[in-house]
Amino acid sequence: MDDLYTILVLVLGLVGIVFAFVQSLLIGRKDEGTPAMKDIASHIREGAEAFLNRELRTITVVAAVLAVLIALSVGWTQAVSFIVGVISSALAGYVGILTSVKANVRTTAEAMKGGIKPAFNLAFRGGTVMGMFVVGIALFGISGLYWLFGNPLLMVGYMFGASLVSLMVRVGGGIFTKGADVGADMVGKVEVGIPEDDPRNPGVIADNVGDNVGDCAGMGADLFETYAVTLVSAMLLGKLLPSVFSVYGNAGIQLPLLIGGIAIITTIVGIPFVKLTSGWIMGAFYKGLAVTAVVSIIGYYLVIRYVMAGALGLLVSSVIGIAVMVMMYIFAEFFTSYQFNPVRDIAKKSETGAGTNIISGLANGHKATIVPVLVIVTAILGVFLSNGVNLYDISSGSFYIGIYGIAIAATAMMSLAGMVVSIDTFGPITDNAGGIAEMANLDEKIRAQATDPLDAVGNITKATTKAYAIASAALAALSLFVVFDVEMPSSVVNGLLLFNPLVVAGLFIGAMVPFLFTSYLLNAVGVAAYGVVEEIRRQFREIKGIMEGKAKPDYAACVDITTKVALKQLALPAIIATGGPLLVGFILGPLALSGYMFGAIITGFPVAIWMTTGGAAWDNAKKYIEKGNFGGKGSEAHKASVVGDTVGDATKDTAGPSVNPLIKVIITISVLFVPLILMFHLL
């Protein structure tokens, strides 16, 4: 029966991949529009594919070296798992690129021919390619490795491979996209006063390329690794926790896989319910999410009843996981949509200049951390209480059932990634669609009545997905932290006290790492933007006739600058993420490393939330002004909001989202190398 369950999930993973492939074929049948639109789209596609190919070559070299080190130090099975994780994560990113560059121009064509509804439908269909492929390839890979090895302990390398590629793709793509975006905006909008995506701006193609390499490839790899790490960590707890394994046996290992398999089916059921029937665009997404969530809960009930002997606490845990997802969506929309007061307040403050815009945006981002923290805390306590845990007696067997319940809550939450990623990928596709409409000089009504409203909602969907990913990463990281703890000998576990100086030392160092990491990424965006600004200024000076539309800018030059800077700036973040925990572990020992991991989780979660949410609010405050409020385009408030948006670009699309894979890399590499750390640490 165990093999039957594994093979069933393997097949369901393949179903997800096939579904994505069919959706991609259907998109390819749609018209690409005018010759000008096709030409612009080809430039975007070539730039995006060129960047990702160069980045993947870099990743291949790093992965090959690490695979050899892993094989020599912890065994060939972990090396094989690592390679499978690397390839799967890279594929998730690559499919994201191929999806976006195929759907963007066709979305513009649909908007030109039929308006907002057909454009919405095609953009979302593009999103479903990415969404279903991410969950399909993850389930296929995880269930395949489990069928091959029969032991989730041999799949830690898979988690590390997925996390490492996610970190590099997210960081590299984030530096590229925001370096190009900030540079293009600072010269085009602020200095010269031309519209966003104006074809006279030499940085405009690089900006649109960045939407693909950052928001599509980056988010695809990011959500893939979060999904994979969550499932494998839950399987590990099902194997390692004695009170779980003794009660449920292999069923405790396979429940996370079955939950993921059920969600493949329920997502396919929910996709047709995403239809635009009113002016509330987010409402269309909520319908699809609601159907998927409700049908999923029914499926979880059936599996838990027949496979887990009707463990009510685990069913409640899965429902809590879904509830966390719902709360994160509601919170993110409130803090990032210009339908609500936080964003409108930032727009209002822009009337007095860029300084007050930035201050208001910072305050909004920091305030936005309150709800997610309370949601996560409530979820943790709710899971423990629903599983009958005495919170004052952590030595009881029920305590470990509660820990396993946390992992199941995270798994249930991440199982809806197919729908969530579909909604997220809608954002960069519509962003590109609007850019193509502007560059191809289409009727302004097409942008005003179709692509601009979709793009504004796309900013919200990207923000909600980041909040969802960060919240699920926090729960998954806690599960992985317990895996690390279980692997420790009792003498080390007994030393895990808050007042132990080694634990405190690690806690402080780990708490600092997200700040060090994000500071470097923010600076890297500044370096890339500086190069783009200088190049755009040079072209405006030296290429006569650009502003009159008589000469064509050298778009490739800005793409080349941002590519070189992004790949050059990629090295240090990867070293911080992988080298930090190993240095702490081998020098200060496992106690300090435990504190290091916990410190990174505790500070990384709110830092990521404030950066992603605050940045999206800055962006939509600018869009709210561009709709004609507080003076509209060209006003002093608009100029101030553009400055705020450039700050938000670096936080929401580069630094903030990169904290998510950072935390997972720290913990997965710690779990992977813990046997060596126990043998060779200095203190």
Residue pairs with C-beta under 8 A, 6 or more apart in sequence:
2 250
2 254
3 147
5 254
5 257
5 258
5 307
6 143
6 146
6 147
6 254
6 257
7 143
7 147
8 258
8 261
9 139
9 143
9 254
9 257
9 258
9 260
9 261
10 139
10 140
10 143
10 144
10 147
12 139
12 260
12 261
12 264
12 265
13 135
13 136
13 137
13 138
13 139
13 140
13 141
13 143
13 261
13 264
14 136
14 140
15 136
15 264
15 265
15 268
16 132
16 133
16 135
16 136
16 137
16 139
16 140
16 264
16 418
17 132
17 133
17 136
17 137
17 140
18 136
19 128
19 132
19 136
19 268
20 95
20 128
20 129
20 130
20 131
20 132
20 133
20 136
23 125
23 128
23 129
23 132
24 98
24 99
24 102
24 129
26 125
27 99
27 102
27 103
27 106
27 122
27 125
27 126
27 129
28 102
30 106
30 109
30 110
30 122
31 106
31 109
31 113
32 38
32 41
32 105
32 106
32 109
33 105
33 106
33 108
33 109
33 112
33 436
33 440
34 440
34 442
36 439
36 440
36 441
37 105
37 108
37 109
37 436
37 440
37 442
38 105
40 105
40 199
40 205
40 436
40 439
40 440
41 101
41 104
41 105
41 436
43 205
43 555
44 101
44 104
44 205
44 208
44 209
44 212
44 432
44 436
45 101
47 205
47 206
47 209
47 555
47 556
47 559
48 97
48 100
48 101
48 209
48 212
48 213
48 217
49 97
49 101
50 559
50 563
51 173
51 176
51 209
51 213
51 559
51 563
51 566
52 93
52 94
52 97
52 169
52 213
52 217
54 563
54 567
55 168
55 169
55 172
55 173
55 213
55 566
55 567
55 570
56 90
56 94
58 168
58 567
58 570
59 86
59 90
59 165
59 168
59 169
62 164
62 168
62 574
63 82
63 83
63 86
63 161
63 164
63 165
66 82
66 164
67 79
67 82
67 83
67 86
68 79
70 78
70 79
70 82
70 157
70 672
71 78
71 79
73 673
73 676
74 157
74 672
74 673
74 675
74 676
75 154
77 149
77 154
77 157
78 154
78 156
78 157
78 672
79 157
80 157
81 145
81 149
81 154
81 155
81 156
81 157
81 158
81 161
82 157
82 158
82 160
82 161
83 157
83 161
84 141
84 144
84 145
84 158
84 161
85 141
85 157
85 158
85 159
85 160
85 161
85 162
85 163
85 165
85 225
85 228
86 161
86 162
86 164
86 165
87 161
88 137
88 138
88 141
88 158
88 161
88 162
88 224
88 228
89 161
89 162
89 164
89 165
89 166
89 169
89 221
89 224
89 225
89 228
90 165
90 169
90 221
91 133
91 137
92 133
92 134
92 137
92 138
92 220
92 221
92 223
92 224
93 165
93 169
93 216
93 217
93 218
93 220
93 221
93 224
94 217
95 129
95 130
95 133
95 134
95 220
96 130
96 212
96 216
96 217
96 218
96 219
96 220
96 221
96 425
97 212
97 213
97 216
97 217
99 126
99 127
99 129
99 130
99 216
99 425
99 429
100 126
100 130
100 211
100 212
100 215
100 216
100 425
100 428
100 429
100 432
101 212
101 432
102 126
103 122
103 123
103 125
103 126
103 129
103 429
104 126
104 208
104 212
104 429
104 432
104 433
104 436
105 432
105 433
105 436
106 122
106 126
107 119
107 122
107 123
107 126
107 429
107 430
107 432
107 433
107 451
107 454
108 119
108 433
108 434
108 436
108 437
108 440
108 442
108 446
108 451
110 118
110 119
110 121
110 122
111 118
111 119
111 433
111 437
111 446
111 450
111 451
112 437
112 442
112 443
112 446
115 449
115 450
116 276
116 449
116 450
116 453
116 454
117 276
119 430
119 433
119 450
119 451
119 454
120 276
120 281
120 284
120 454
121 275
121 276
123 426
123 429
123 430
123 433
123 454
124 274
124 422
124 423
124 426
126 425
126 426
126 429
127 421
127 422
127 423
127 424
127 425
127 426
127 429
128 271
128 422
129 425
130 216
130 220
130 421
130 422
130 425
131 267
131 417
131 418
131 419
131 420
131 421
131 422
131 423
131 424
131 425
132 264
132 267
132 268
132 418
132 422
134 220
134 223
134 224
134 227
134 417
134 418
134 421
135 227
135 260
135 263
135 264
135 267
135 415
135 417
135 418
135 421
136 264
136 418
137 224
138 224
138 227
138 228
138 231
138 260
139 231
139 257
139 260
139 261
139 264
141 158
141 228
142 155
142 158
142 228
142 231
142 232
142 235
142 257
142 260
143 257
145 154
145 155
145 158
146 152
146 155
146 235
146 253
146 257
149 155
151 239
152 232
152 235
152 236
152 238
152 239
152 253
153 236
153 239
153 240
155 232
155 235
155 236
156 232
156 236
156 668
156 671
156 672
157 672
158 228
158 232
159 225
159 228
159 229
159 232
159 233
159 480
159 664
159 668
159 671
160 665
160 668
160 669
160 672
162 221
162 224
162 225
162 228
162 229
163 225
163 229
163 661
163 664
163 665
163 668
164 574
164 577
164 578
164 665
165 221
165 225
166 221
166 222
166 224
166 225
166 226
166 661
166 664
167 573
167 574
167 577
167 658
167 661
167 662
167 665
168 570
168 574
169 217
169 218
169 221
169 222
170 214
170 218
170 219
170 221
170 222
170 657
170 658
170 660
170 661
171 521
171 569
171 570
171 573
171 574
171 654
171 658
172 213
172 566
172 567
172 570
173 210
173 213
173 214
173 215
173 217
173 218
173 566
174 214
174 218
174 521
174 525
174 653
174 654
174 655
174 657
174 658
175 521
175 524
175 525
175 528
175 562
175 565
175 566
175 569
175 570
175 654
176 206
176 209
176 210
176 213
176 214
176 528
176 562
176 563
176 565
176 566
177 207
177 209
177 210
177 211
177 213
177 214
177 215
177 218
177 653
177 654
178 210
178 214
178 525
178 528
178 529
178 649
178 650
178 653
178 654
179 210
179 524
179 525
179 527
179 528
179 529
179 531
179 532
179 562
179 565
179 566
180 203
180 206
180 207
180 209
180 210
180 528
180 529
180 532
180 558
180 559
180 562
181 207
181 210
181 646
181 649
181 653
182 525
182 528
182 529
182 532
182 646
182 649
182 650
183 203
183 206
183 528
183 529
183 530
183 531
183 532
183 533
183 535
183 536
183 558
183 562
184 201
184 203
184 204
184 206
184 207
184 532
184 536
184 558
185 196
185 642
185 645
185 646
185 649
186 529
186 533
186 646
187 201
187 203
187 533
187 536
187 537
187 540
188 194
188 195
188 196
188 198
188 201
188 203
188 204
188 536
189 195
189 196
189 639
189 642
190 639
190 642
190 643
191 537
192 201
192 540
192 547
193 634
194 200
194 201
194 547
195 438
195 633
196 435
196 438
197 204
197 207
197 208
197 434
197 435
197 438
197 439
198 204
198 438
198 439
199 438
199 439
199 441
199 549
199 553
200 546
200 547
200 549
200 553
201 536
201 553
202 535
202 536
202 539
202 540
202 546
202 553
202 554
202 555
202 557
202 558
203 532
203 535
203 536
203 558
204 435
204 439
204 553
204 555
205 555
205 556
205 558
205 559
206 532
206 555
206 558
206 559
206 561
206 562
207 435
208 431
208 432
208 435
208 436
209 559
210 562
211 428
211 431
211 432
211 435
212 428
212 432
214 428
214 653
214 654
215 424
215 425
215 427
215 428
215 431
215 462
215 653
216 425
216 428
216 429
218 657
219 421
219 424
219 425
219 462
219 465
219 469
219 657
220 421
220 425
221 661
222 469
222 657
222 660
222 661
223 417
223 420
223 421
223 424
223 465
223 469
225 661
225 664
226 414
226 417
226 469
226 472
226 473
226 476
226 660
226 664
227 260
227 414
227 417
229 473
229 476
229 480
229 664
229 668
230 256
230 407
230 410
230 411
230 413
230 414
230 472
230 475
230 476
230 479
231 256
231 257
231 260
231 411
231 414
233 407
233 410
233 476
233 479
233 480
233 483
234 255
234 256
234 404
234 407
234 408
234 410
234 411
234 479
235 253
235 254
235 256
235 257
236 479
236 480
236 483
237 244
237 252
237 403
237 404
237 407
237 479
237 482
237 483
237 486
238 244
238 245
238 248
238 252
238 253
238 254
238 255
238 256
238 404
238 407
239 245
239 252
239 253
240 483
240 486
240 487
241 400
241 401
241 403
241 404
241 486
242 397
242 400
243 397
243 398
243 400
243 401
244 252
244 400
244 401
244 404
245 252
247 401
248 255
248 308
248 309
248 311
251 307
251 308
252 308
252 404
254 307
255 303
255 304
255 307
255 308
255 314
255 408
255 411
256 407
256 408
256 411
258 303
258 307
259 300
259 303
259 318
259 408
259 411
259 412
259 415
260 411
260 415
262 296
262 299
262 300
262 303
262 415
263 292
263 296
263 299
263 415
263 416
263 417
263 418
264 418
265 299
266 292
266 295
266 296
266 299
267 292
267 416
267 418
267 419
267 422
269 291
269 292
269 295
270 288
270 289
270 291
270 292
270 295
270 419
271 288
271 419
271 422
273 287
273 288
273 290
273 291
274 284
274 285
274 287
274 288
274 422
274 423
275 284
275 287
276 284
277 283
277 284
281 453
281 454
281 457
282 333
282 337
282 457
282 460
282 461
285 423
285 426
285 461
286 329
288 419
288 423
289 326
289 329
289 416
289 419
289 420
289 423
292 416
292 419
293 322
293 325
293 326
293 416
296 322
296 412
296 415
296 416
297 318
297 319
297 322
300 315
300 318
300 319
300 412
301 315
304 310
304 311
304 314
304 315
304 318
308 314
312 386
313 386
313 387
313 388
313 401
313 405
314 387
314 404
314 405
314 408
316 382
316 383
316 386
316 387
316 405
317 383
317 386
317 387
317 405
317 406
317 408
317 409
317 412
318 408
318 409
318 411
318 412
319 412
320 379
320 382
320 383
320 386
320 409
320 412
321 379
321 408
321 409
321 410
321 411
321 412
321 413
321 475
322 412
322 413
322 416
323 379
324 375
324 376
324 379
324 409
324 413
324 471
324 472
324 475
325 413
325 416
325 420
325 468
325 471
325 472
327 371
327 375
328 372
328 375
328 464
328 467
328 468
328 471
329 464
329 467
329 468
331 368
331 371
331 372
331 375
331 467
332 460
332 463
332 464
332 466
332 467
332 468
332 613
332 616
333 340
333 460
333 463
333 464
334 340
334 342
335 342
335 343
335 364
335 367
335 368
335 463
335 613
335 616
335 617
336 342
336 343
336 459
336 460
336 463
336 464
336 613
336 616
336 617
336 620
337 343
337 460
337 620
338 344
338 347
338 456
338 620
338 621
338 623
338 624
338 627
342 364
342 367
342 368
342 617
343 364
343 617
343 620
343 621
343 624
344 621
344 624
345 360
345 364
346 357
346 360
346 361
346 364
346 617
346 618
346 621
346 641
346 644
347 621
347 622
347 624
347 625
347 629
347 630
347 637
347 641
348 630
349 356
349 357
349 359
349 360
350 356
350 357
350 621
350 625
350 630
350 637
350 638
350 640
350 641
350 644
351 630
351 631
351 636
351 637
351 640
352 640
353 636
353 640
354 639
354 640
354 643
354 644
356 640
357 618
357 621
357 640
357 641
357 643
357 644
358 643
358 644
358 647
361 614
361 617
361 618
361 621
361 644
361 647
361 648
362 614
364 613
364 614
364 617
365 610
365 611
365 613
365 614
365 615
365 617
365 651
366 610
366 614
368 609
368 610
368 613
368 614
368 617
369 606
369 609
369 610
372 467
372 470
372 471
372 605
372 606
372 609
373 605
373 606
375 471
376 471
376 474
376 475
376 605
379 409
379 475
380 406
380 475
380 478
381 391
383 402
383 405
383 406
383 409
384 391
384 399
384 402
384 405
384 406
385 391
386 405
387 398
387 401
387 402
387 405
388 398
388 401
389 396
389 398
389 399
389 401
389 402
390 396
390 398
390 399
393 399
403 479
403 482
406 475
406 478
406 479
407 475
407 476
407 479
409 475
410 472
410 475
410 476
410 479
413 468
413 471
413 472
413 475
414 472
414 476
420 465
420 468
421 465
423 461
423 464
423 465
424 461
424 462
424 464
424 465
426 454
426 457
426 458
426 461
427 455
427 457
427 458
427 459
427 461
427 462
428 458
428 462
429 458
430 451
430 454
430 455
430 457
430 458
431 455
431 458
433 451
433 454
433 455
434 447
434 451
434 452
434 454
434 455
437 446
437 447
437 451
438 447
452 623
455 623
456 620
456 623
459 616
459 619
459 620
459 623
460 616
460 620
462 616
462 652
462 653
463 612
463 613
463 616
463 652
466 608
466 612
466 613
466 652
466 656
466 657
466 660
467 609
467 612
467 613
469 657
469 660
470 605
470 608
470 609
470 612
470 657
470 659
470 660
471 605
473 605
473 660
473 663
473 664
474 601
474 605
474 663
476 664
477 597
477 601
477 663
477 664
477 667
478 601
480 664
480 667
480 668
480 671
481 594
481 597
481 598
481 601
481 667
483 671
484 593
484 594
484 597
484 667
484 670
484 671
484 674
485 493
485 496
485 594
487 671
487 674
487 675
488 496
488 590
488 594
488 674
488 678
489 678
492 590
492 591
492 678
495 502
495 503
495 591
496 503
496 591
496 594
497 503
498 504
500 591
502 588
502 589
502 591
502 592
502 595
502 683
503 591
503 592
503 594
503 595
504 595
505 588
505 592
505 595
506 584
506 588
506 591
506 592
506 593
506 594
506 595
506 596
506 597
506 598
506 599
507 595
507 596
507 598
507 599
508 595
508 599
509 580
509 584
509 592
509 595
509 596
509 599
510 584
510 595
510 596
510 597
510 598
510 599
510 600
510 601
510 603
510 666
511 599
511 600
511 602
511 603
512 599
512 603
513 576
513 580
513 596
513 599
513 600
513 603
513 604
513 662
513 666
514 600
514 603
514 604
514 607
514 608
514 659
514 662
514 663
515 603
515 607
516 576
517 573
517 576
517 577
517 655
517 658
517 659
517 662
518 607
518 611
518 655
518 656
518 658
518 659
520 569
520 572
520 573
520 576
521 573
521 650
521 654
521 655
521 658
522 650
522 651
522 654
522 655
524 565
524 566
524 569
524 654
525 649
525 650
525 654
525 655
526 650
527 565
527 569
528 561
528 562
528 565
528 566
528 569
529 646
531 561
531 562
531 565
532 558
532 561
532 562
535 557
535 558
535 561
536 558
539 546
539 553
539 554
539 557
540 546
540 547
543 551
543 553
543 554
544 551
545 551
546 552
546 553
573 658
573 662
576 662
577 661
577 662
577 665
577 666
578 665
578 669
580 596
580 666
581 593
581 596
581 597
581 666
581 667
581 669
581 670
582 669
582 673
582 677
584 592
584 593
584 596
585 592
585 593
585 596
585 670
585 673
585 674
585 677
585 681
586 676
586 677
586 680
586 681
586 682
587 681
587 682
587 683
588 681
588 682
588 683
589 677
589 681
589 682
589 683
590 674
590 677
590 678
590 681
592 683
593 670
593 677
596 666
596 670
597 666
597 667
597 670
600 662
600 663
600 666
601 663
601 667
604 659
604 662
604 663
607 656
607 659
608 656
608 657
608 659
608 660
609 656
610 656
611 651
611 652
611 655
611 656
611 659
612 651
612 652
612 656
612 657
613 652
614 648
614 651
614 652
615 647
615 648
615 649
615 650
615 651
615 652
615 653
615 656
616 648
616 652
617 648
618 641
618 644
618 645
618 647
618 648
618 652
619 645
619 648
619 649
619 652
621 641
621 644
621 645
622 638
622 641
622 642
622 644
622 645
625 631
625 632
625 633
625 635
625 637
625 638
625 641
626 632
626 633
626 638
630 637
630 638
631 637
631 638
632 638
670 677
